[in-house]
Amino acid sequence: MITRDIPIRVRYYETDCMGIVHHSNYVRYYETARTEMLREFGTTYQEMEREGVMLPVLDVQSHYITPAYDDDLLTVRVTLAEPPRVKMRFDYEIFRENGELINTGSVTLAFMHSTTRRACRAPKYFLELLKPYFPEH
């Protein structure tokens, strides 16, 4: 299992007329955390696409516990619990600066050949990058 904490500061434009972070921004926070985690592994979405693999989103789940507000400093905890195969699922917990859990969620992505647009297994080079985190696979 791999877990990383990614800090994100809420920006004014992410809030609605009530001063609360609009629900659609949580999916963006998930993506930011996931992208940073991939970078820590040693790859990026752009690199994967250059290798002929795309990662479309199959499923997004989000549970709103309590609101976030403008200028809150949030921590997005992203977890990859299992090594990827054809799919890859990331789980999320978002905390306010005081440690209060305000949101949970998950995103499932599929590996897809960019030319055929058909599902494929996770690329070998990507699995090699994850080997230190999942040594038994």
N, C-alpha and C positions, 0 to 999 in steps of 0.2 A: 504494500500500500504506500502511496506517495501523497503527502499533504503539504501544501504551501499556503502561507498567509500573504495576501496581496493588499496593500493599503490603497484606498480610493477615497478621495475627497469629493463630496457632493457639490456639484456646481449649480448655481442659481437656475440656469436654463433647464435643469433636469426636474425641477419642481413644478407642480401645478398651481392653480390659483389659490389653493389652501396652504401653500408653502410646504407641501409634502412631496417627496420624491414620487414621480409618476411611475406606476407599476411597470411600464415598458422598459424602464431603465435598468431594472434588475437583470434582465436578459443581457443587456450590454455589460453590466458589471461581471456577470458570469463569463462572458466572452473575453473581457479584459484579463481576468484571472487565468482563464484557460490558455490564452495566448502567452502570457508571461510564464506559465508553467512549461509550455512547450519550448519556449526560449531557454529556460533553465535546463531542459533535457538536451539542448544543443541543436534544435531545429526550429523552423517557423512554418506557418501556413504557406508562405511563398516558396520556400524550399521544397515542401512536399508537392506543391503544384508543379514546380519545375521537374520533379521526378515523375510526374504523370498521375498523381493521386490527389483527389479532392476529398473534403470532409463535410458533406452536407449534414445538416441537423435533421434528425429523425423525430426527436421528441424533446419537449421542454416542460418541466414541472416547476412550479414556484408556489411557495406557501408564505403568505405575508402575515407576520406575527404582530409587529408594531411598526409605525412609520419611521422613515428617516427624513431628515430635514436639510435645508440648504446649509452648506458648510460643515455638516457632520463629517467626521473622519471615520470611515468604515474600514473594517477588515473583512475581506472576502477570503474565506478558507475554502480552497479547492482541493478535492481528493480524487485520485484515480485509484480505486480499490483493487481492480483486477487488470492484468495485462490485456491489451486489446487483441482482438482477433479480426472479425469483419466489422464489428462495432466497438465503440469506445464510449464508456459512460463516466461522466464527471459529476461528482456530488458537491454541493455548495452549502456553506453556512455563512451568513453575513452578520457581523457583530458591530454594534456601536462602540465608540472609543472606551466607554465604561465597561465593556465586556458583555453587554446585554445582547442576546440573540434576537435579531429582528426579522430574519428571512432564512428559509431553507429552500433548496431546489436541486434539480438535476438536469443535465443535458446529455442526450445520447446522440452520437455522431456515427456515420457509416463511412467506411473507406470505399472510394469509388474511383475506377479508372477514368481519367479525364477525357480520353478519346472515345471509349465505348459507352461511358455513362452506366457501367454495370458495377455491381458490388465486387469488391476484391478483399483479399486479406491485408492486414497491416503490412506495410513494406518491411523487408528484412532489416534494412538499415535503421528503421525506426525502432524495431524490436531490440536491436543491438544497443541503441541508446538507453532503452529502459531496463536492460539486463541487470545493472547494478541494483535496481529497485525491486526486481522480481527474479532473483537468482535461480529459483527452482523451475522456471519456465524456459 
